[in-house]
């Protein structure tokens, strides 16, 4: 399972970390997503995600949830 958690939000930026639930419910840090406000750019960094498979899942899930919520990004999200 992939977990996306909002770490910071202000008027200019939203910062998310995404994790893969490892064995025995221990999280392994896999990456960070930074989204600039007002339709600006997005940046990301995959830490332990060489193929960026989980990064793509996290970004897709965030955008889908945002569209479902009328343009509001969620505080956290679980992707199965």
PDB file of N, CA, C and O in Angstrom:
ATOM      1  N   UNK A   1       0.848  -1.172   0.000  1.00  0.00           N
ATOM      2  CA  UNK A   1       0.000   0.000   0.000  1.00  0.00           C
ATOM      3  C   UNK A   1       0.895   1.236   0.000  1.00  0.00           C
ATOM      4  O   UNK A   1       1.934   1.261   0.660  1.00  0.00           O
ATOM      5  N   UNK A   2       0.490   2.237  -0.730  1.00  0.00           N
ATOM      6  CA  UNK A   2       1.201   3.498  -0.846  1.00  0.00           C
ATOM      7  C   UNK A   2       0.451   4.545  -0.029  1.00  0.00           C
ATOM      8  O   UNK A   2      -0.772   4.647  -0.123  1.00  0.00           O
ATOM      9  N   UNK A   3       1.171   5.313   0.763  1.00  0.00           N
ATOM     10  CA  UNK A   3       0.575   6.365   1.577  1.00  0.00           C
ATOM     11  C   UNK A   3       1.181   7.702   1.180  1.00  0.00           C
ATOM     12  O   UNK A   3       2.400   7.837   1.083  1.00  0.00           O
ATOM     13  N   UNK A   4       0.321   8.689   0.951  1.00  0.00           N
ATOM     14  CA  UNK A   4       0.749  10.044   0.606  1.00  0.00           C
ATOM     15  C   UNK A   4       0.291  10.950   1.739  1.00  0.00           C
ATOM     16  O   UNK A   4      -0.891  10.963   2.084  1.00  0.00           O
ATOM     17  N   UNK A   5       1.220  11.710   2.323  1.00  0.00           N
ATOM     18  CA  UNK A   5       0.917  12.546   3.485  1.00  0.00           C
ATOM     19  C   UNK A   5       1.373  13.980   3.235  1.00  0.00           C
ATOM     20  O   UNK A   5       2.512  14.227   2.839  1.00  0.00           O
ATOM     21  N   UNK A   6       0.453  14.925   3.476  1.00  0.00           N
ATOM     22  CA  UNK A   6       0.811  16.342   3.346  1.00  0.00           C
ATOM     23  C   UNK A   6       1.703  16.723   4.527  1.00  0.00           C
ATOM     24  O   UNK A   6       1.327  16.529   5.683  1.00  0.00           O
ATOM     25  N   UNK A   7       2.882  17.264   4.233  1.00  0.00           N
ATOM     26  CA  UNK A   7       3.825  17.672   5.270  1.00  0.00           C
ATOM     27  C   UNK A   7       3.771  19.166   5.555  1.00  0.00           C
ATOM     28  O   UNK A   7       4.043  19.604   6.673  1.00  0.00           O
ATOM     29  N   UNK A   8       3.415  19.947   4.532  1.00  0.00           N
ATOM     30  CA  UNK A   8       3.422  21.406   4.693  1.00  0.00           C
ATOM     31  C   UNK A   8       2.505  22.029   3.645  1.00  0.00           C
ATOM     32  O   UNK A   8       2.419  21.562   2.509  1.00  0.00           O
ATOM     33  N   UNK A   9       1.827  23.090   4.058  1.00  0.00           N
ATOM     34  CA  UNK A   9       1.034  23.869   3.105  1.00  0.00           C
ATOM     35  C   UNK A   9       1.033  25.315   3.537  1.00  0.00           C
ATOM     36  O   UNK A   9       0.795  25.622   4.706  1.00  0.00           O
ATOM     37  N   UNK A  10       1.300  26.208   2.598  1.00  0.00           N
ATOM     38  CA  UNK A  10       1.129  27.633   2.829  1.00  0.00           C
ATOM     39  C   UNK A  10       0.542  28.246   1.568  1.00  0.00           C
ATOM     40  O   UNK A  10       0.088  27.514   0.688  1.00  0.00           O
ATOM     41  N   UNK A  11       0.541  29.553   1.458  1.00  0.00           N
ATOM     42  CA  UNK A  11      -0.106  30.195   0.314  1.00  0.00           C
ATOM     43  C   UNK A  11       0.623  29.950  -1.007  1.00  0.00           C
ATOM     44  O   UNK A  11       0.058  30.186  -2.075  1.00  0.00           O
ATOM     45  N   UNK A  12       1.862  29.482  -0.948  1.00  0.00           N
ATOM     46  CA  UNK A  12       2.649  29.317  -2.167  1.00  0.00           C
ATOM     47  C   UNK A  12       2.901  27.878  -2.581  1.00  0.00           C
ATOM     48  O   UNK A  12       3.164  27.615  -3.755  1.00  0.00           O
ATOM     49  N   UNK A  13       2.827  26.937  -1.640  1.00  0.00           N
ATOM     50  CA  UNK A  13       3.284  25.585  -1.947  1.00  0.00           C
ATOM     51  C   UNK A  13       2.590  24.538  -1.069  1.00  0.00           C
ATOM     52  O   UNK A  13       2.187  24.823   0.058  1.00  0.00           O
ATOM     53  N   UNK A  14       2.462  23.325  -1.609  1.00  0.00           N
ATOM     54  CA  UNK A  14       2.007  22.159  -0.846  1.00  0.00           C
ATOM     55  C   UNK A  14       3.103  21.106  -0.992  1.00  0.00           C
ATOM     56  O   UNK A  14       3.552  20.821  -2.102  1.00  0.00           O
ATOM     57  N   UNK A  15       3.532  20.531   0.129  1.00  0.00           N
ATOM     58  CA  UNK A  15       4.600  19.529   0.113  1.00  0.00           C
ATOM     59  C   UNK A  15       4.049  18.210   0.632  1.00  0.00           C
ATOM     60  O   UNK A  15       3.464  18.150   1.713  1.00  0.00           O
ATOM     61  N   UNK A  16       4.242  17.156  -0.149  1.00  0.00           N
ATOM     62  CA  UNK A  16       3.821  15.806   0.229  1.00  0.00           C
ATOM     63  C   UNK A  16       5.035  14.888   0.303  1.00  0.00           C
ATOM     64  O   UNK A  16       6.003  15.059  -0.439  1.00  0.00           O
ATOM     65  N   UNK A  17       4.973  13.922   1.197  1.00  0.00           N
ATOM     66  CA  UNK A  17       5.892  12.787   1.196  1.00  0.00           C
ATOM     67  C   UNK A  17       5.066  11.576   0.836  1.00  0.00           C
ATOM     68  O   UNK A  17       3.893  11.492   1.200  1.00  0.00           O
ATOM     69  N   UNK A  18       5.666  10.631   0.121  1.00  0.00           N
ATOM     70  CA  UNK A  18       4.956   9.384  -0.137  1.00  0.00           C
ATOM     71  C   UNK A  18       5.816   8.217   0.306  1.00  0.00           C
ATOM     72  O   UNK A  18       7.041   8.236   0.185  1.00  0.00           O
ATOM     73  N   UNK A  19       5.140   7.200   0.823  1.00  0.00           N
ATOM     74  CA  UNK A  19       5.795   6.059   1.444  1.00  0.00           C
ATOM     75  C   UNK A  19       5.157   4.762   0.967  1.00  0.00           C
ATOM     76  O   UNK A  19       3.982   4.722   0.602  1.00  0.00           O
ATOM     77  N   UNK A  20       5.949   3.719   0.977  1.00  0.00           N
ATOM     78  CA  UNK A  20       5.426   2.373   0.769  1.00  0.00           C
ATOM     79  C   UNK A  20       5.433   1.712   2.133  1.00  0.00           C
ATOM     80  O   UNK A  20       6.442   1.735   2.838  1.00  0.00           O
ATOM     81  N   UNK A  21       4.311   1.125   2.502  1.00  0.00           N
ATOM     82  CA  UNK A  21       4.281   0.425   3.782  1.00  0.00           C
ATOM     83  C   UNK A  21       5.136  -0.822   3.665  1.00  0.00           C
ATOM     84  O   UNK A  21       4.860  -1.705   2.853  1.00  0.00           O
ATOM     85  N   UNK A  22       6.168  -0.886   4.478  1.00  0.00           N
ATOM     86  CA  UNK A  22       7.090  -2.014   4.451  1.00  0.00           C
ATOM     87  C   UNK A  22       6.635  -3.129   5.376  1.00  0.00           C
ATOM     88  O   UNK A  22       5.495  -3.141   5.842  1.00  0.00           O
ATOM     89  N   UNK A  23       7.506  -4.031   5.625  1.00  0.00           N
ATOM     90  CA  UNK A  23       7.198  -5.146   6.517  1.00  0.00           C
ATOM     91  C   UNK A  23       6.959  -4.649   7.929  1.00  0.00           C
ATOM     92  O   UNK A  23       7.582  -3.686   8.376  1.00  0.00           O
ATOM     93  N   UNK A  24       6.080  -5.294   8.604  1.00  0.00           N
ATOM     94  CA  UNK A  24       5.757  -5.009  10.014  1.00  0.00           C
ATOM     95  C   UNK A  24       5.345  -3.550  10.212  1.00  0.00           C
ATOM     96  O   UNK A  24       5.671  -2.938  11.229  1.00  0.00           O
ATOM     97  N   UNK A  25       4.624  -2.999   9.232  1.00  0.00           N
ATOM     98  CA  UNK A  25       4.094  -1.639   9.309  1.00  0.00           C
ATOM     99  C   UNK A  25       5.160  -0.571   9.503  1.00  0.00           C
ATOM    100  O   UNK A  25       4.887   0.466  10.108  1.00  0.00           O
ATOM    101  N   UNK A  26       6.358  -0.802   9.005  1.00  0.00           N
ATOM    102  CA  UNK A  26       7.417   0.201   9.041  1.00  0.00           C
ATOM    103  C   UNK A  26       7.443   0.891   7.694  1.00  0.00           C
ATOM    104  O   UNK A  26       7.483   0.233   6.655  1.00  0.00           O
ATOM    105  N   UNK A  27       7.422   2.227   7.705  1.00  0.00           N
ATOM    106  CA  UNK A  27       7.429   2.975   6.456  1.00  0.00           C
ATOM    107  C   UNK A  27       8.852   3.125   5.936  1.00  0.00           C
ATOM    108  O   UNK A  27       9.789   3.350   6.701  1.00  0.00           O
ATOM    109  N   UNK A  28       8.995   2.996   4.624  1.00  0.00           N
ATOM    110  CA  UNK A  28      10.265   3.261   3.965  1.00  0.00           C
ATOM    111  C   UNK A  28      10.091   4.556   3.176  1.00  0.00           C
ATOM    112  O   UNK A  28       9.175   4.675   2.362  1.00  0.00           O
ATOM    113  N   UNK A  29      10.959   5.512   3.416  1.00  0.00           N
ATOM    114  CA  UNK A  29      10.869   6.786   2.727  1.00  0.00           C
ATOM    115  C   UNK A  29      11.133   6.578   1.246  1.00  0.00           C
ATOM    116  O   UNK A  29      12.167   6.021   0.880  1.00  0.00           O
ATOM    117  N   UNK A  30      10.229   7.009   0.395  1.00  0.00           N
ATOM    118  CA  UNK A  30      10.413   6.804  -1.034  1.00  0.00           C
ATOM    119  C   UNK A  30      10.410   8.083  -1.849  1.00  0.00           C
ATOM    120  O   UNK A  30      10.923   8.066  -2.968  1.00  0.00           O
ATOM    121  N   UNK A  31       9.866   9.188  -1.366  1.00  0.00           N
ATOM    122  CA  UNK A  31       9.934  10.388  -2.177  1.00  0.00           C
ATOM    123  C   UNK A  31       9.143  11.567  -1.671  1.00  0.00           C
ATOM    124  O   UNK A  31       8.437  11.491  -0.665  1.00  0.00           O
ATOM    125  N   UNK A  32       9.281  12.665  -2.400  1.00  0.00           N
ATOM    126  CA  UNK A  32       8.666  13.930  -2.031  1.00  0.00           C
ATOM    127  C   UNK A  32       8.054  14.563  -3.270  1.00  0.00           C
ATOM    128  O   UNK A  32       8.602  14.450  -4.366  1.00  0.00           O
ATOM    129  N   UNK A  33       6.918  15.227  -3.097  1.00  0.00           N
ATOM    130  CA  UNK A  33       6.235  15.932  -4.178  1.00  0.00           C
ATOM    131  C   UNK A  33       5.966  17.355  -3.700  1.00  0.00           C
ATOM    132  O   UNK A  33       5.420  17.551  -2.615  1.00  0.00           O
ATOM    133  N   UNK A  34       6.345  18.345  -4.498  1.00  0.00           N
ATOM    134  CA  UNK A  34       6.118  19.747  -4.165  1.00  0.00           C
ATOM    135  C   UNK A  34       5.267  20.348  -5.274  1.00  0.00           C
ATOM    136  O   UNK A  34       5.635  20.291  -6.448  1.00  0.00           O
ATOM    137  N   UNK A  35       4.123  20.927  -4.899  1.00  0.00           N
ATOM    138  CA  UNK A  35       3.206  21.528  -5.861  1.00  0.00           C
ATOM    139  C   UNK A  35       3.098  23.013  -5.540  1.00  0.00           C
ATOM    140  O   UNK A  35       2.732  23.387  -4.425  1.00  0.00           O
ATOM    141  N   UNK A  36       3.415  23.854  -6.513  1.00  0.00           N
ATOM    142  CA  UNK A  36       3.293  25.293  -6.315  1.00  0.00           C
ATOM    143  C   UNK A  36       1.854  25.727  -6.542  1.00  0.00           C
ATOM    144  O   UNK A  36       1.161  25.175  -7.397  1.00  0.00           O
ATOM    145  N   UNK A  37       1.411  26.705  -5.785  1.00  0.00           N
ATOM    146  CA  UNK A  37       0.029  27.191  -5.871  1.00  0.00           C
ATOM    147  C   UNK A  37      -0.213  27.986  -7.150  1.00  0.00           C
ATOM    148  O   UNK A  37       0.723  28.338  -7.869  1.00  0.00           O
ATOM    149  N   UNK A  38      -1.437  28.249  -7.407  1.00  0.00           N
ATOM    150  CA  UNK A  38      -1.882  29.079  -8.516  1.00  0.00           C
ATOM    151  C   UNK A  38      -1.471  28.505  -9.874  1.00  0.00           C
ATOM    152  O   UNK A  38      -1.071  29.239 -10.777  1.00  0.00           O
ATOM    153  N   UNK A  39      -1.578  27.185 -10.000  1.00  0.00           N
ATOM    154  CA  UNK A  39      -1.303  26.569 -11.286  1.00  0.00           C
ATOM    155  C   UNK A  39       0.163  26.535 -11.666  1.00  0.00           C
ATOM    156  O   UNK A  39       0.503  26.346 -12.834  1.00  0.00           O
ATOM    157  N   UNK A  40       1.031  26.717 -10.687  1.00  0.00           N
ATOM    158  CA  UNK A  40       2.468  26.707 -10.965  1.00  0.00           C
ATOM    159  C   UNK A  40       2.983  25.305 -11.225  1.00  0.00           C
ATOM    160  O   UNK A  40       2.209  24.375 -11.456  1.00  0.00           O
ATOM    161  N   UNK A  41       4.265  25.168 -11.185  1.00  0.00           N
ATOM    162  CA  UNK A  41       4.895  23.893 -11.508  1.00  0.00           C
ATOM    163  C   UNK A  41       4.870  22.929 -10.335  1.00  0.00           C
ATOM    164  O   UNK A  41       4.582  23.305  -9.199  1.00  0.00           O
ATOM    165  N   UNK A  42       5.174  21.697 -10.636  1.00  0.00           N
ATOM    166  CA  UNK A  42       5.310  20.668  -9.608  1.00  0.00           C
ATOM    167  C   UNK A  42       6.706  20.069  -9.746  1.00  0.00           C
ATOM    168  O   UNK A  42       7.203  19.889 -10.858  1.00  0.00           O
ATOM    169  N   UNK A  43       7.330  19.763  -8.626  1.00  0.00           N
ATOM    170  CA  UNK A  43       8.621  19.081  -8.639  1.00  0.00           C
ATOM    171  C   UNK A  43       8.494  17.843  -7.780  1.00  0.00           C
ATOM    172  O   UNK A  43       7.609  17.762  -6.928  1.00  0.00           O
ATOM    173  N   UNK A  44       9.361  16.887  -7.994  1.00  0.00           N
ATOM    174  CA  UNK A  44       9.323  15.674  -7.197  1.00  0.00           C
ATOM    175  C   UNK A  44      10.711  15.077  -7.134  1.00  0.00           C
ATOM    176  O   UNK A  44      11.583  15.360  -7.956  1.00  0.00           O
ATOM    177  N   UNK A  45      10.882  14.237  -6.123  1.00  0.00           N
ATOM    178  CA  UNK A  45      12.152  13.548  -5.941  1.00  0.00           C
ATOM    179  C   UNK A  45      11.855  12.177  -5.377  1.00  0.00           C
ATOM    180  O   UNK A  45      11.271  12.052  -4.301  1.00  0.00           O
ATOM    181  N   UNK A  46      12.255  11.154  -6.100  1.00  0.00           N
ATOM    182  CA  UNK A  46      12.089   9.784  -5.648  1.00  0.00           C
ATOM    183  C   UNK A  46      13.385   9.366  -4.943  1.00  0.00           C
ATOM    184  O   UNK A  46      14.461   9.434  -5.537  1.00  0.00           O
ATOM    185  N   UNK A  47      13.286   8.936  -3.690  1.00  0.00           N
ATOM    186  CA  UNK A  47      14.466   8.597  -2.906  1.00  0.00           C
ATOM    187  C   UNK A  47      14.833   7.125  -3.071  1.00  0.00           C
ATOM    188  O   UNK A  47      15.950   6.814  -3.484  1.00  0.00           O
ATOM    189  N   UNK A  48      13.934   6.238  -2.763  1.00  0.00           N
ATOM    190  CA  UNK A  48      14.173   4.796  -2.896  1.00  0.00           C
ATOM    191  C   UNK A  48      13.199   4.193  -3.897  1.00  0.00           C
ATOM    192  O   UNK A  48      12.625   3.132  -3.653  1.00  0.00           O
ATOM    193  N   UNK A  49      13.016   4.865  -5.012  1.00  0.00           N
ATOM    194  CA  UNK A  49      12.013   4.492  -6.013  1.00  0.00           C
ATOM    195  C   UNK A  49      12.657   4.645  -7.394  1.00  0.00           C
ATOM    196  O   UNK A  49      12.289   5.538  -8.157  1.00  0.00           O
ATOM    197  N   UNK A  50      13.612   3.781  -7.709  1.00  0.00           N
ATOM    198  CA  UNK A  50      14.431   3.918  -8.910  1.00  0.00           C
ATOM    199  C   UNK A  50      13.631   4.041 -10.199  1.00  0.00           C
ATOM    200  O   UNK A  50      13.975   4.858 -11.054  1.00  0.00           O
ATOM    201  N   UNK A  51      12.594   3.266 -10.358  1.00  0.00           N
ATOM    202  CA  UNK A  51      11.798   3.304 -11.590  1.00  0.00           C
ATOM    203  C   UNK A  51      10.695   4.358 -11.531  1.00  0.00           C
ATOM    204  O   UNK A  51       9.981   4.564 -12.513  1.00  0.00           O
ATOM    205  N   UNK A  52      10.554   5.016 -10.400  1.00  0.00           N
ATOM    206  CA  UNK A  52       9.526   6.030 -10.150  1.00  0.00           C
ATOM    207  C   UNK A  52       8.114   5.475 -10.294  1.00  0.00           C
ATOM    208  O   UNK A  52       7.174   6.221 -10.572  1.00  0.00           O
ATOM    209  N   UNK A  53       7.967   4.177 -10.105  1.00  0.00           N
ATOM    210  CA  UNK A  53       6.656   3.519 -10.163  1.00  0.00           C
ATOM    211  C   UNK A  53       5.713   4.102  -9.115  1.00  0.00           C
ATOM    212  O   UNK A  53       4.565   4.429  -9.416  1.00  0.00           O
ATOM    213  N   UNK A  54       6.201   4.230  -7.889  1.00  0.00           N
ATOM    214  CA  UNK A  54       5.350   4.716  -6.805  1.00  0.00           C
ATOM    215  C   UNK A  54       5.121   6.217  -6.906  1.00  0.00           C
ATOM    216  O   UNK A  54       4.069   6.719  -6.510  1.00  0.00           O
ATOM    217  N   UNK A  55       6.099   6.924  -7.433  1.00  0.00           N
ATOM    218  CA  UNK A  55       5.919   8.355  -7.679  1.00  0.00           C
ATOM    219  C   UNK A  55       4.753   8.583  -8.630  1.00  0.00           C
ATOM    220  O   UNK A  55       3.898   9.430  -8.368  1.00  0.00           O
ATOM    221  N   UNK A  56       4.709   7.840  -9.725  1.00  0.00           N
ATOM    222  CA  UNK A  56       3.626   7.972 -10.706  1.00  0.00           C
ATOM    223  C   UNK A  56       2.277   7.642 -10.080  1.00  0.00           C
ATOM    224  O   UNK A  56       1.283   8.317 -10.348  1.00  0.00           O
ATOM    225  N   UNK A  57       2.240   6.604  -9.244  1.00  0.00           N
ATOM    226  CA  UNK A  57       0.987   6.248  -8.564  1.00  0.00           C
ATOM    227  C   UNK A  57       0.552   7.357  -7.614  1.00  0.00           C
ATOM    228  O   UNK A  57      -0.632   7.687  -7.546  1.00  0.00           O
ATOM    229  N   UNK A  58       1.507   7.937  -6.878  1.00  0.00           N
ATOM    230  CA  UNK A  58       1.185   8.994  -5.915  1.00  0.00           C
ATOM    231  C   UNK A  58       0.651  10.236  -6.617  1.00  0.00           C
ATOM    232  O   UNK A  58      -0.355  10.801  -6.190  1.00  0.00           O
ATOM    233  N   UNK A  59       1.308  10.666  -7.684  1.00  0.00           N
ATOM    234  CA  UNK A  59       0.867  11.861  -8.407  1.00  0.00           C
ATOM    235  C   UNK A  59      -0.506  11.631  -9.039  1.00  0.00           C
ATOM    236  O   UNK A  59      -1.377  12.498  -8.968  1.00  0.00           O
ATOM    237  N   UNK A  60      -0.695  10.475  -9.650  1.00  0.00           N
ATOM    238  CA  UNK A  60      -1.994  10.155 -10.264  1.00  0.00           C
ATOM    239  C   UNK A  60      -3.103  10.165  -9.221  1.00  0.00           C
ATOM    240  O   UNK A  60      -4.172  10.728  -9.458  1.00  0.00           O
ATOM    241  N   UNK A  61      -2.857   9.548  -8.068  1.00  0.00           N
ATOM    242  CA  UNK A  61      -3.868   9.497  -7.004  1.00  0.00           C
ATOM    243  C   UNK A  61      -4.180  10.888  -6.471  1.00  0.00           C
ATOM    244  O   UNK A  61      -5.342  11.201  -6.213  1.00  0.00           O
ATOM    245  N   UNK A  62      -3.156  11.733  -6.302  1.00  0.00           N
ATOM    246  CA  UNK A  62      -3.382  13.101  -5.816  1.00  0.00           C
ATOM    247  C   UNK A  62      -4.248  13.891  -6.797  1.00  0.00           C
ATOM    248  O   UNK A  62      -5.183  14.580  -6.389  1.00  0.00           O
ATOM    249  N   UNK A  63      -3.940  13.790  -8.073  1.00  0.00           N
ATOM    250  CA  UNK A  63      -4.703  14.540  -9.071  1.00  0.00           C
ATOM    251  C   UNK A  63      -6.139  14.029  -9.165  1.00  0.00           C
ATOM    252  O   UNK A  63      -7.074  14.823  -9.271  1.00  0.00           O
ATOM    253  N   UNK A  64      -6.317  12.721  -9.126  1.00  0.00           N
ATOM    254  CA  UNK A  64      -7.672  12.167  -9.176  1.00  0.00           C
ATOM    255  C   UNK A  64      -8.487  12.611  -7.965  1.00  0.00           C
ATOM    256  O   UNK A  64      -9.650  12.990  -8.101  1.00  0.00           O
ATOM    257  N   UNK A  65      -7.876  12.564  -6.778  1.00  0.00           N
ATOM    258  CA  UNK A  65      -8.583  12.970  -5.550  1.00  0.00           C
ATOM    259  C   UNK A  65      -8.891  14.464  -5.584  1.00  0.00           C
ATOM    260  O   UNK A  65      -9.968  14.889  -5.166  1.00  0.00           O
ATOM    261  N   UNK A  66      -7.946  15.258  -6.083  1.00  0.00           N
ATOM    262  CA  UNK A  66      -8.185  16.697  -6.206  1.00  0.00           C
ATOM    263  C   UNK A  66      -9.378  16.965  -7.111  1.00  0.00           C
ATOM    264  O   UNK A  66     -10.216  17.812  -6.800  1.00  0.00           O
ATOM    265  N   UNK A  67      -9.460  16.251  -8.223  1.00  0.00           N
ATOM    266  CA  UNK A  67     -10.578  16.437  -9.147  1.00  0.00           C
ATOM    267  C   UNK A  67     -11.903  16.022  -8.516  1.00  0.00           C
ATOM    268  O   UNK A  67     -12.932  16.647  -8.773  1.00  0.00           O
ATOM    269  N   UNK A  68     -11.890  14.973  -7.693  1.00  0.00           N
ATOM    270  CA  UNK A  68     -13.103  14.530  -6.992  1.00  0.00           C
ATOM    271  C   UNK A  68     -13.537  15.538  -5.938  1.00  0.00           C
ATOM    272  O   UNK A  68     -14.727  15.676  -5.658  1.00  0.00           O
ATOM    273  N   UNK A  69     -12.557  16.250  -5.346  1.00  0.00           N
ATOM    274  CA  UNK A  69     -12.838  17.185  -4.254  1.00  0.00           C
ATOM    275  C   UNK A  69     -13.039  18.616  -4.724  1.00  0.00           C
ATOM    276  O   UNK A  69     -12.959  19.542  -3.916  1.00  0.00           O
ATOM    277  N   UNK A  70     -13.292  18.817  -5.983  1.00  0.00           N
ATOM    278  CA  UNK A  70     -13.535  20.168  -6.478  1.00  0.00           C
ATOM    279  C   UNK A  70     -12.303  21.051  -6.483  1.00  0.00           C
ATOM    280  O   UNK A  70     -12.411  22.258  -6.270  1.00  0.00           O
ATOM    281  N   UNK A  71     -11.132  20.474  -6.721  1.00  0.00           N
ATOM    282  CA  UNK A  71      -9.899  21.255  -6.826  1.00  0.00           C
ATOM    283  C   UNK A  71      -9.098  21.358  -5.542  1.00  0.00           C
ATOM    284  O   UNK A  71      -8.095  22.071  -5.499  1.00  0.00           O
ATOM    285  N   UNK A  72      -9.517  20.660  -4.492  1.00  0.00           N
ATOM    286  CA  UNK A  72      -8.817  20.717  -3.203  1.00  0.00           C
ATOM    287  C   UNK A  72      -7.987  19.450  -3.029  1.00  0.00           C
ATOM    288  O   UNK A  72      -8.506  18.337  -3.116  1.00  0.00           O
ATOM    289  N   UNK A  73      -6.678  19.636  -2.780  1.00  0.00           N
ATOM    290  CA  UNK A  73      -5.808  18.488  -2.543  1.00  0.00           C
ATOM    291  C   UNK A  73      -6.080  17.911  -1.158  1.00  0.00           C
ATOM    292  O   UNK A  73      -6.364  18.665  -0.228  1.00  0.00           O
ATOM    293  N   UNK A  74      -5.999  16.588  -1.000  1.00  0.00           N
ATOM    294  CA  UNK A  74      -6.258  15.952   0.301  1.00  0.00           C
ATOM    295  C   UNK A  74      -5.073  16.113   1.258  1.00  0.00           C
ATOM    296  O   UNK A  74      -3.947  16.380   0.839  1.00  0.00           O
ATOM    297  N   UNK A  75      -5.358  15.941   2.563  1.00  0.00           N
ATOM    298  CA  UNK A  75      -4.287  15.971   3.569  1.00  0.00           C
ATOM    299  C   UNK A  75      -3.477  14.690   3.544  1.00  0.00           C
ATOM    300  O   UNK A  75      -2.259  14.714   3.721  1.00  0.00           O
ATOM    301  N   UNK A  76      -4.153  13.571   3.323  1.00  0.00           N
ATOM    302  CA  UNK A  76      -3.456  12.292   3.198  1.00  0.00           C
ATOM    303  C   UNK A  76      -4.282  11.377   2.315  1.00  0.00           C
ATOM    304  O   UNK A  76      -5.463  11.614   2.062  1.00  0.00           O
ATOM    305  N   UNK A  77      -3.628  10.329   1.858  1.00  0.00           N
ATOM    306  CA  UNK A  77      -4.255   9.474   0.868  1.00  0.00           C
ATOM    307  C   UNK A  77      -3.603   8.095   0.930  1.00  0.00           C
ATOM    308  O   UNK A  77      -2.381   7.990   1.043  1.00  0.00           O
ATOM    309  N   UNK A  78      -4.405   7.048   0.859  1.00  0.00           N
ATOM    310  CA  UNK A  78      -3.897   5.675   0.793  1.00  0.00           C
ATOM    311  C   UNK A  78      -4.247   5.111  -0.574  1.00  0.00           C
ATOM    312  O   UNK A  78      -5.395   5.186  -1.014  1.00  0.00           O
ATOM    313  N   UNK A  79      -3.253   4.549  -1.239  1.00  0.00           N
ATOM    314  CA  UNK A  79      -3.437   3.963  -2.566  1.00  0.00           C
ATOM    315  C   UNK A  79      -3.192   2.469  -2.444  1.00  0.00           C
ATOM    316  O   UNK A  79      -2.120   2.038  -2.019  1.00  0.00           O
ATOM    317  N   UNK A  80      -4.191   1.683  -2.818  1.00  0.00           N
ATOM    318  CA  UNK A  80      -4.065   0.228  -2.700  1.00  0.00           C
ATOM    319  C   UNK A  80      -3.643  -0.352  -4.027  1.00  0.00           C
ATOM    320  O   UNK A  80      -3.479  -1.566  -4.146  1.00  0.00           O
TER     321      UNK A  80
END
